[in-house]
């Protein structure tokens, strides 16, 4: 019979917390994270801050560059860099 591992280390809990914020964590990962959060204050604080940061970013009015503009900027930078290489 396989042994089911419920307890996870803090680094795995923090990684799962990050995955949860982006809706990439599995149900099993979320269950193990919640068990870990019961007894680990440091990870509870990390999760609380991470959740707050994610919600602030969602409600912010930050405009990001679209992919084409980024690519143009990257090419311009690379060309300018070539001009200055000895």
C-alpha positions, 0 to 999 in steps of 0.5 A: 500500500502506498503511503500518502504524503500530506505534509510538505516543506515550506518551499513546496507550499510557497510554490503551490501558493504561487500556482494557486494564484494563477489557477495552475494548482491541482486539487491535491496540491491545494489540499496539501497547501491548506494542511500546511497552512494550518501549522505554518505561520510563515507560509500563512503570512506569505499566502496572505501577502501573495493574495493581497498583491494579486488582488491589487494588480488585478484592480490596478489600471496598468497598461502593458505593451503588446507583443508586437511593440515589445518585439520591435523594442527588442530588435531596436535594442539589439541593433543599437547594441551591435553598433556599440560593440567593439 
